[in-house]
Structure formats: C-alpha cells, structure tokens
Amino acid sequence: MASNAMASITTVELDRYVITVLMRDLVGHDRSPSAFLVYLAIEAEVQGGKALLSHSALAERTGLSKRACQNAIALLARRKLIEVVRRRDTEPAHYRPLRPWVRSSPA
C-alpha cells in the first residue's frame, strides 16, 4: 500500500510568495495556521484552475477538524485568497485559489 501512495505523489509548485509572505501573514497575523494548511491543500488538488473538495476531504487531507476547515475557508474567502463556487448547499464546493499578489501586465 505504501508503494501505491508513493506512486501517486506529484509535485505541487507554489509561488515563492506563499511561503515567504502568505504563511507568515495567515499564521502570525491572522493566527490561523489552519487557513494556511487549507490553502495548501486546495493548491495541491487544483486541476483546470479549480479543486473540488468537501469539508470532510479537506479535513482528511489536512488533519484538521471539519469545523476548522470551514472556518479556514471562510477566512480565505474573506481575504480573497480563494473563490468558492457551490451549485447546491449539500454539494462539495469548487475552490479556485486566487493570487492577488500577482499583478496582471498592462495590455
């Protein structure tokens, strides 16, 4: 079983900003290390710009409680670090990590 888990591991690329600034901001300033973990979990699951995850799946991936994940998602959405799209309240959400620190080049 361990070899199957190792075979499915892929590389996740992060902007340097995530480690050098965002981590310190979420963990130190906002006192929410859970928000940082949830942001990383969402980034790791992104396919086609979005990640489809339930609160239970986020809790399993991060080791946090479902409630901690819900609070982290609320903080990340409030800080405009993720976009949350849910078709129905009972369905898992699509999360799109946002990168407000990246400026689009002038046209």
MOZI-V167403 format. One record per backbone hydrogen bond with DSSP energy under -1.0 kcal/mol. CO is the residue of the C=O (numbers start at 1). NH is the residue of the N-H. If there is no record, write none. Layout:
CO:NH
CO:NH
//
This chain:
1:5
2:6
3:7
4:8
15:18
16:20
17:21
17:22
18:23
21:25
22:26
23:27
24:28
24:29
25:30
26:32
32:36
33:37
34:38
35:39
36:40
37:41
38:42
39:43
40:44
47:50
50:47
51:95
53:93
54:58
55:59
56:60
57:61
58:62
59:63
65:69
66:70
67:71
68:72
69:73
70:74
71:75
72:76
73:77
74:78
75:79
76:81
77:80
81:98
83:96
85:94
88:91
93:53
94:85
95:51
96:83
99:102
//
